[in-house]
Amino acid sequence: IVQVGSSYEDTYRVSAESAQQISDLNQRLLIHMLESRRTEKDFLLRRDETFSGRHAELSNTIVGELERLRDVAATAGFSQVASHAAETLDGYKKYTAHFPRW
């Protein structure tokens, strides 16, 4: 009984750690996406190339975090989260392809 209980405990601990990692990634993604949107607006209003460069940096960070979120969720068995992350990643890549790069 102790061995079975310990096995279940380990399984739930790994699941909880993965869920915490996913939550942390979501928080960082939220912040970076808001920063990216603000930078995009600044660029559109001011037409200053520095905002375009900053937007590109943030976009690369966001793509990396979305890929990591997708991979962590898939590895942890959260297939629906992994699927949503993959869809968001595809959409975000399409969005960044349309943003002007000077």
ZIZI-V520383 format. One line per field, one symbol per residue. phi: phi as a letter, one per 40 degrees, with the letter a starting at -180 (. if undefined). Layout:
phi = ???
//
This chain:
phi = .ccccccccccccccccccccccccccccdcccccccccccdcccbfcccccccccccccccccccccddccccccgcccccccccccccccccccccccbc
//
